[in-house]
């Protein structure tokens, strides 16, 4: 049994420390998925909390024989993001372009120069802006494959679509991102 599945069993038996460990192990993944989808740190934080509340309430529905806990968690996160997208559709239509552009916080690491940090932050912001121009289906497929590192079968399970559709969405999403990035002056002209 995978370590996460063991932790789930302990959680279901009332072990608070096991729940804390599950949250600790997966917070970054959930936050990143939420951030990449929304483009806003505060929304990603709120949505991450909502994800873990939903997971806590539905933890008994997780079945390890149906796949890894991380895949199940990604699917729960995806479903919440779809709900969020539907709820906020009208708000997004009225936002100005300036308000909609996301910014990525750069986290300095010991060996990178300020110039490299600035270039990295700028590139990250451009990638995030390009992601936000994709349709939700294409954005989700690209995020799950290229940023979350999920395999095609895992993405198929998360998105509940055939593998061919997954591959098509990833391909179309990458092509659209390349076009947007080229229009922004990033990459080959």
C-alpha positions, 0 to 999 in steps of 0.5 A: 500500500502506498504511503499516502493510502496508509495515511488516509487509513490513519486519518479515517481512524481519527489520527490528526497527525496523519491528516497534517502529514497528508496536507503537508505532502500535497499543499504545494501541488494543490496550490500550484495547480490552483495558481496556474489555473487562476493566475492569482495568489490570493485566489489560489490560497483560498481555493487550496483551502477549499480543496483540503476542506473538500478532501477532508469531508470526502476522504472516505470515498478515496479508494486506493485500488482505483489509483494513487492518492495524488491522482485522486487529489488532482481530480478533486482539485480540478473539479473545484476549479471547474466550479470556481471557473463557472462561478466567476465567469461573469466577474472575469468578463468585466475585469479590465485587462490590467487587473487580469494580468497575473504576476508571479512572486520570485523566490530567491535562491542562494545561487542566483543573481538578481538579474537572473531572478528578474529574468526568471520572474519576467518569464514566469509572468509571461508564461502565466499570462499566456496560460490565462489566454488559453481556453480552460480545457487547454489550460488545464491539460497543459498545466497537468502535463507540463507543470504538474508532470502527470502521465497521460493516463493520470490526466485522462482519469482527472479530466474524465476524457479519453486519452486521445482527447488528453493528447489533443488538448495538450498539443493544441494548448502547447501550440496556442501557448507558443503563438501567444508567447511569440506575439509577446516577443518571447521565443522565436519570432 
